[in-house]
């Protein structure tokens, strides 16, 4: 029987822990989302690849787990990776993790698995090992391959680290997915944090996405110690470099967004809707970790724009002058305003609990300090201690604010930017209160369309 406490429109494990999305692809007419899973408990452990499928990106069916750590090269975890279709078969490229006693003896290698039906997978073994690393790169931090095909060749971008250094990204090429050749180090320098993870490259959009562990604070632009950034440009295979800006933009301004991946050949992205170095209050319900709703992405004016890609049905739109009250736990709503001067939104209100979003001094200020169960964090800056995250305001004449809500989360979209956060309010906290000052405003409520 399905766990009745699970979120309704976000992928979560029936039991246990999940983190990074893996292998996002449309195969044989259905969307497939794999993810890092540890069913045995509500904390991270030896990773298995969980598996979910959907026809509409909104209603997900959990399938049997796809990969288990059962070989010498992956005995301590089948770590993150990606998927590609070739000659009618589905291939998963993932990192095999073996501890070997820990420290410098840890080995991370890139492995391949194959399926003809998209459900049952056969492992084909290690395809990129430590012998394929360039000199002075360490085999204990070498993971998370993203694979794609371009100009008749397969490419993979993989997170790595130089000895006594910090995170880097390496590009490999192949003609057949089995034999790989090192091509180049993407940036040719260390990252600012400790390690890079889960790179993703969309050649058709000219965007490279990566997650960074223990990144230094950057004023109020970046407060999470683990964050996800993107850079615009192209991998230049001929000159063996990244051609474009190496100044990383923030992917998501919220507390809980990490390790996103895009669907192969589609401009859709899903991230892990949680964060390292946090507690997870949902453990009392038997699960920990969720994935975001799928987001459509495009590059406009030198910036990544994101919009939710879920299937909804519109309720009655209401013109409002200054105030509105509603009830919502799971669903989506928009606030379309002209010349928006101020906004104060309270969501999941119940008793003394609420989650708020305000427009203050030309920026959005999100506050989960009264949202319910306490979420303890590693970050100790004043905003984090107070449960606050900030996002720039689009500040145009017309504003469309879109909020996607589920039992334990809010995802806030405005002008292509996103702020994502988990929250754990008490059962039944469903109040929504809106106060604003604008020339005109329409509030539209959207309910989730039923599964077909």
C-alpha positions as CSV (number, residue, x, y, z in Angstrom):
1,X,0.0,0.0,0.0
2,X,1.3,3.5,-0.9
3,X,2.6,5.6,2.0
4,X,-0.3,8.0,2.5
5,X,2.1,10.7,3.8
6,X,4.1,11.0,0.5
7,X,3.9,14.2,-1.5
8,X,1.3,14.0,-4.3
9,X,3.1,15.5,-7.3
10,X,6.8,15.1,-6.4
11,X,8.8,11.9,-6.7
12,X,9.7,10.4,-3.3
13,X,10.5,6.9,-2.2
14,X,7.7,4.7,-0.7
15,X,10.2,3.9,2.0
16,X,13.7,5.4,2.8
17,X,16.0,8.0,1.4
18,X,16.4,9.5,-2.0
19,X,18.7,12.2,-3.4
20,X,20.0,13.0,-6.9
21,X,17.8,12.5,-10.0
22,X,19.6,10.3,-12.6
23,X,19.1,9.2,-16.1
24,X,16.3,11.5,-17.1
25,X,15.0,10.4,-20.6
26,X,11.9,9.8,-22.7
27,X,12.1,6.2,-23.8
28,X,9.4,4.3,-25.8
29,X,7.0,7.2,-25.3
30,X,7.3,7.5,-21.5
31,X,9.3,9.8,-19.3
32,X,11.8,7.9,-17.1
33,X,13.3,9.4,-13.9
34,X,15.9,7.4,-12.0
35,X,17.3,8.6,-8.7
36,X,19.7,7.8,-5.9
37,X,17.9,5.6,-3.3
38,X,18.6,3.9,0.0
39,X,15.4,2.0,0.9
40,X,16.7,0.6,4.1
41,X,16.5,3.8,6.2
42,X,15.8,7.5,6.1
43,X,19.4,8.6,5.7
44,X,22.1,8.2,3.0
45,X,23.5,4.7,2.5
46,X,24.9,2.4,-0.2
47,X,23.1,3.8,-3.3
48,X,20.6,2.0,-5.4
49,X,19.0,3.5,-8.6
50,X,15.3,4.0,-8.0
51,X,13.1,4.3,-11.0
52,X,9.8,6.1,-11.8
53,X,7.9,6.6,-15.0
54,X,5.3,9.1,-16.2
55,X,3.1,9.9,-19.2
56,X,2.5,13.6,-18.3
57,X,5.5,14.7,-16.0
58,X,2.9,15.0,-13.1
59,X,1.8,11.6,-12.1
60,X,4.6,9.2,-11.4
61,X,4.6,5.4,-11.1
62,X,7.3,3.8,-9.1
63,X,8.9,0.8,-10.8
64,X,11.3,-1.8,-9.4
65,X,14.8,-0.5,-8.6
66,X,17.0,-0.4,-11.7
67,X,20.6,-0.9,-10.3
68,X,21.9,-2.5,-7.2
69,X,25.5,-2.4,-5.8
70,X,26.3,-6.1,-6.4
71,X,29.6,-6.1,-8.3
72,X,33.2,-5.6,-7.1
73,X,33.4,-2.2,-8.9
74,X,30.1,-0.9,-7.4
75,X,29.8,-2.9,-4.2
76,X,29.4,0.2,-2.0
77,X,27.1,2.2,-4.2
78,X,25.7,2.8,-7.7
79,X,26.3,6.5,-7.7
80,X,24.8,9.2,-10.0
81,X,24.8,9.2,-13.8
82,X,22.7,9.6,-16.9
83,X,20.9,7.7,-19.7
84,X,21.0,7.6,-23.5
85,X,19.1,5.7,-26.1
86,X,21.0,4.0,-28.9
87,X,19.9,1.4,-31.5
88,X,16.6,1.0,-29.7
89,X,18.1,0.2,-26.3
90,X,18.4,2.2,-23.1
91,X,21.8,2.6,-21.6
92,X,22.6,3.9,-18.1
93,X,26.1,5.3,-17.4
94,X,26.8,5.5,-13.7
95,X,29.6,5.7,-11.2
96,X,30.6,2.5,-9.4
97,X,31.8,3.2,-5.9
98,X,34.0,0.9,-3.7
99,X,35.4,2.0,-0.4
100,X,38.3,-0.4,-0.1
101,X,38.9,0.7,3.4
102,X,38.5,4.5,2.8
103,X,40.7,7.5,2.1
104,X,42.8,7.3,-1.0
105,X,41.9,3.7,-1.5
106,X,38.3,4.6,-2.5
107,X,37.7,4.0,-6.2
108,X,35.1,5.6,-8.4
109,X,34.7,4.2,-11.9
110,X,32.3,4.8,-14.7
111,X,30.1,1.9,-15.6
112,X,27.4,1.0,-18.2
113,X,24.1,-1.0,-18.0
114,X,21.7,-1.8,-20.8
115,X,18.0,-2.5,-21.1
116,X,15.8,-3.3,-24.1
117,X,12.5,-2.7,-22.2
118,X,13.5,0.2,-20.0
119,X,12.8,-1.8,-16.8
120,X,15.3,-4.6,-16.4
121,X,19.0,-3.8,-16.8
122,X,22.1,-5.9,-17.4
123,X,25.4,-4.5,-16.3
124,X,28.1,-4.3,-19.0
125,X,31.0,-3.4,-16.6
126,X,33.5,-0.6,-16.2
127,X,34.0,1.6,-19.2
128,X,36.1,4.4,-17.8
129,X,38.5,3.5,-14.9
130,X,41.4,5.2,-13.1
131,X,43.6,4.1,-15.9
132,X,41.7,6.5,-18.1
133,X,42.3,9.5,-15.8
134,X,44.9,12.1,-16.9
135,X,48.0,12.4,-14.7
136,X,47.5,13.8,-11.2
137,X,43.7,13.3,-11.0
138,X,42.6,11.2,-8.2
139,X,40.4,8.0,-8.6
140,X,38.6,8.5,-5.3
141,X,36.7,11.6,-6.5
142,X,35.7,10.8,-10.1
143,X,31.9,10.6,-10.6
144,X,28.5,11.5,-12.0
145,X,28.9,11.1,-15.8
146,X,26.4,13.0,-18.1
147,X,26.4,11.4,-21.5
148,X,25.0,12.8,-24.8
149,X,25.6,12.3,-28.6
150,X,26.7,15.1,-30.8
151,X,28.1,15.1,-34.4
152,X,28.0,11.3,-34.6
153,X,30.0,10.9,-31.4
154,X,29.2,10.1,-27.8
155,X,30.5,12.5,-25.1
156,X,30.5,12.4,-21.3
157,X,31.3,15.1,-18.8
158,X,32.4,13.8,-15.4
159,X,33.2,15.5,-12.1
160,X,36.8,15.0,-11.0
161,X,39.5,16.4,-8.7
162,X,43.3,16.9,-9.0
163,X,45.6,15.6,-6.3
164,X,45.8,18.3,-3.6
165,X,43.3,20.3,-5.5
166,X,39.6,21.0,-5.8
167,X,36.8,20.1,-8.1
168,X,37.1,20.0,-11.9
169,X,35.1,18.8,-14.9
170,X,36.5,16.4,-17.5
171,X,35.2,15.6,-21.0
172,X,35.6,12.1,-22.6
173,X,34.5,10.9,-26.1
174,X,33.5,7.5,-27.5
175,X,32.3,5.9,-30.7
176,X,30.4,3.0,-29.1
177,X,29.8,3.8,-25.4
178,X,32.3,1.1,-24.4
179,X,35.8,2.6,-25.2
180,X,36.4,6.1,-24.0
181,X,39.1,8.7,-24.6
182,X,40.0,11.7,-22.4
183,X,39.5,14.9,-24.3
184,X,40.1,17.9,-22.0
185,X,39.6,19.6,-18.6
186,X,36.6,22.0,-19.1
187,X,37.8,25.1,-17.2
188,X,41.4,24.1,-16.6
189,X,41.3,25.3,-13.0
190,X,40.0,24.4,-9.6
191,X,36.5,25.4,-8.5
192,X,36.0,27.7,-5.6
193,X,34.4,25.0,-3.4
194,X,35.8,21.6,-2.4
195,X,34.3,19.4,-5.1
196,X,32.0,19.6,-8.2
197,X,29.2,17.1,-8.7
198,X,26.5,16.1,-11.2
199,X,27.5,18.1,-14.3
200,X,24.9,18.5,-17.0
201,X,25.5,19.9,-20.5
202,X,22.8,21.0,-23.1
203,X,24.6,21.7,-26.4
204,X,21.4,22.8,-28.0
205,X,20.9,25.5,-25.4
206,X,24.6,26.3,-24.8
207,X,24.4,25.8,-21.0
208,X,26.5,23.8,-18.6
209,X,25.1,23.1,-15.1
210,X,27.0,21.8,-12.1
211,X,26.7,21.5,-8.3
212,X,29.4,22.7,-6.0
213,X,30.1,21.4,-2.5
214,X,31.2,23.7,0.3
215,X,31.3,26.8,-1.9
216,X,32.3,30.1,-0.2
217,X,29.6,32.6,0.6
218,X,29.0,35.3,-2.0
219,X,27.2,38.1,-0.1
220,X,23.5,37.5,-0.2
221,X,23.7,35.9,-3.7
222,X,24.8,32.6,-2.3
223,X,24.3,31.3,1.2
224,X,23.9,27.5,0.9
225,X,27.2,25.8,1.5
226,X,26.2,23.4,-1.4
227,X,24.8,25.1,-4.4
228,X,24.1,24.6,-8.1
229,X,25.3,27.0,-10.8
230,X,25.1,27.3,-14.6
231,X,27.4,28.9,-17.2
232,X,26.5,29.9,-20.7
233,X,28.7,28.7,-23.6
234,X,29.8,25.7,-25.7
235,X,32.2,22.9,-25.3
236,X,34.8,23.5,-28.0
237,X,36.0,20.0,-28.9
238,X,38.5,21.2,-31.5
239,X,40.3,23.6,-29.2
240,X,39.6,21.5,-26.1
241,X,38.1,24.2,-23.9
242,X,34.9,25.7,-22.7
243,X,34.0,28.7,-25.0
244,X,31.9,31.2,-23.1
245,X,31.5,32.8,-19.7
246,X,32.9,30.9,-16.7
247,X,31.0,33.2,-14.2
248,X,28.4,30.9,-12.6
249,X,24.8,32.0,-12.2
250,X,22.5,30.7,-9.5
251,X,20.1,28.0,-10.6
252,X,17.7,28.2,-7.7
253,X,17.6,30.8,-4.9
254,X,16.0,28.6,-2.3
255,X,17.2,26.4,0.6
256,X,16.6,23.0,-1.1
257,X,17.8,22.5,-4.7
258,X,20.8,20.4,-5.7
259,X,22.2,18.0,-8.3
260,X,19.7,18.9,-11.1
261,X,19.7,16.9,-14.4
262,X,18.0,17.6,-17.7
263,X,16.1,15.2,-19.9
264,X,18.1,14.0,-22.8
265,X,17.0,15.8,-26.0
266,X,14.3,17.8,-24.1
267,X,14.6,21.1,-22.4
268,X,13.3,19.8,-19.1
269,X,15.1,19.7,-15.7
270,X,14.5,18.0,-12.3
271,X,16.5,18.6,-9.2
272,X,16.9,17.1,-5.7
273,X,14.5,19.1,-3.6
274,X,16.6,18.9,-0.4
275,X,20.1,19.6,0.7
276,X,23.2,18.0,2.4
277,X,23.9,18.9,6.0
278,X,20.2,19.2,7.0
279,X,17.9,17.2,9.1
280,X,14.9,15.7,7.4
281,X,11.7,16.0,9.5
282,X,9.8,13.6,7.1
283,X,11.7,10.7,8.6
284,X,8.7,10.2,11.0
285,X,6.6,9.3,7.9
286,X,9.2,6.8,6.7
287,X,10.8,8.7,3.9
288,X,13.4,11.4,3.4
289,X,14.1,13.4,0.2
290,X,12.0,14.4,-2.8
291,X,12.6,15.6,-6.4
292,X,11.3,18.9,-7.7
293,X,8.6,19.1,-10.3
294,X,9.9,19.1,-13.9
295,X,10.8,22.5,-15.1
296,X,11.0,23.7,-18.7
297,X,14.2,25.7,-19.3
298,X,15.2,28.1,-22.0
299,X,17.9,30.7,-22.4
300,X,16.6,34.3,-22.8
301,X,18.7,37.4,-22.6
302,X,21.7,35.6,-21.3
303,X,19.8,34.0,-18.4
304,X,18.2,30.6,-17.8
305,X,14.4,30.9,-17.5
306,X,12.5,28.1,-15.7
307,X,8.7,27.4,-15.6
308,X,6.9,24.5,-14.1
309,X,6.0,21.6,-16.5
310,X,3.1,20.0,-14.7
311,X,-0.4,19.3,-15.9
312,X,-3.1,21.4,-14.2
313,X,-6.7,22.5,-14.7
314,X,-7.6,26.1,-14.0
315,X,-10.2,27.0,-11.5
316,X,-12.0,30.4,-11.4
317,X,-9.8,33.4,-11.9
318,X,-10.5,36.2,-9.4
319,X,-9.7,39.9,-9.8
320,X,-8.6,41.2,-6.5
321,X,-8.0,44.7,-5.2
322,X,-5.8,44.2,-2.2
323,X,-6.6,41.0,-0.3
324,X,-7.6,37.4,-0.9
325,X,-8.1,34.3,1.2
326,X,-8.0,30.7,-0.1
327,X,-7.1,27.2,1.0
328,X,-4.5,25.0,-0.7
329,X,-2.1,22.2,0.2
330,X,-1.3,20.7,-3.2
331,X,-1.7,22.6,-6.4
332,X,-0.6,25.7,-8.2
333,X,-1.6,29.3,-8.3
334,X,-0.6,32.5,-10.1
335,X,-0.7,36.1,-9.2
336,X,-0.7,38.3,-12.3
337,X,-0.3,42.0,-11.4
338,X,0.4,45.3,-13.2
339,X,2.7,47.7,-11.5
340,X,3.2,45.6,-8.4
341,X,4.4,47.8,-5.5
342,X,4.1,45.4,-2.5
343,X,3.1,41.8,-1.8
344,X,2.7,39.8,1.4
345,X,1.8,36.2,0.9
346,X,1.3,33.6,3.7
347,X,0.9,29.9,2.7
348,X,0.1,26.7,4.6
349,X,-1.4,28.8,7.5
350,X,-2.6,26.9,10.5
351,X,-2.5,27.9,14.1
352,X,0.8,29.8,14.7
353,X,2.4,28.3,11.6
354,X,2.8,29.8,8.2
355,X,5.3,30.2,5.4
356,X,5.7,33.7,3.9
357,X,6.9,35.5,0.8
358,X,7.2,39.3,0.7
359,X,8.3,41.8,-1.8
360,X,10.7,44.0,0.1
361,X,13.1,46.6,-1.2
362,X,13.1,45.3,-4.8
363,X,13.6,41.6,-3.9
364,X,11.5,38.6,-2.9
365,X,12.1,37.6,0.8
366,X,11.0,34.0,1.6
367,X,10.7,33.0,5.3
368,X,10.2,29.5,6.6
369,X,11.0,30.3,10.3
370,X,7.3,29.6,11.3
371,X,6.6,26.9,8.8
372,X,6.4,24.0,11.2
373,X,8.9,21.3,12.2
374,X,12.4,22.7,12.6
375,X,14.9,22.3,9.8
376,X,18.4,22.5,11.2
377,X,21.2,23.7,8.9
378,X,24.9,24.0,8.7
379,X,24.8,27.6,7.5
380,X,25.2,30.2,10.3
381,X,24.8,33.5,8.5
382,X,21.9,35.8,9.8
383,X,19.5,35.0,7.0
384,X,19.9,31.3,7.3
385,X,19.6,31.4,11.1
386,X,16.3,33.3,10.6
387,X,15.0,30.9,7.9
388,X,15.3,33.4,5.1
389,X,16.2,33.2,1.4
390,X,16.1,36.0,-1.1
391,X,15.5,36.2,-4.9
392,X,15.7,39.2,-7.3
393,X,12.4,40.8,-8.3
394,X,11.7,41.0,-12.1
395,X,10.5,44.6,-11.5
396,X,8.7,45.0,-14.9
397,X,5.3,46.6,-15.3
398,X,3.7,43.2,-15.5
399,X,4.5,40.5,-12.9
400,X,3.5,36.9,-12.9
401,X,4.2,35.0,-9.8
402,X,3.6,31.2,-10.0
403,X,3.7,29.0,-6.9
404,X,3.7,25.2,-6.9
405,X,2.7,23.6,-3.6
406,X,2.7,20.1,-2.2
407,X,2.5,18.6,1.3
408,X,6.1,19.5,2.2
409,X,7.3,22.0,-0.3
410,X,6.9,25.3,-2.2
411,X,8.5,26.2,-5.5
412,X,8.2,29.9,-6.4
413,X,8.7,31.1,-10.0
414,X,8.9,34.7,-11.1
415,X,10.5,36.1,-14.3
416,X,12.2,32.8,-15.0
417,X,13.9,32.6,-11.6
418,X,13.0,30.0,-8.9
419,X,13.2,29.7,-5.2
420,X,12.6,26.2,-3.8
421,X,12.1,25.1,-0.2
422,X,10.9,22.2,1.8
423,X,8.6,22.9,4.7
424,X,6.9,20.6,7.2
425,X,3.7,22.3,8.5
426,X,1.2,20.6,10.8
427,X,-1.5,18.4,9.2
428,X,-4.4,20.4,8.0
429,X,-2.5,23.7,7.7
430,X,-4.1,24.8,4.4
431,X,-4.7,28.6,4.7
432,X,-3.5,31.0,2.1
433,X,-3.6,34.8,2.6
434,X,-2.6,37.4,0.1
435,X,-2.2,41.2,0.6
436,X,-0.8,43.4,-2.2
437,X,-0.7,46.8,-3.7
438,X,-0.9,46.9,-7.6
439,X,-2.8,48.7,-10.3
440,X,-4.5,45.5,-11.3
441,X,-4.3,41.9,-10.1
442,X,-5.8,38.5,-11.0
443,X,-5.4,35.4,-8.8
444,X,-5.8,32.1,-10.6
445,X,-5.9,28.8,-8.8
446,X,-4.9,25.6,-10.6
447,X,-5.7,22.1,-9.4
448,X,-3.6,19.1,-10.4
449,X,-5.2,17.3,-13.4
450,X,-6.2,13.7,-12.6
451,X,-4.1,10.9,-14.0
452,X,-5.4,9.5,-17.3
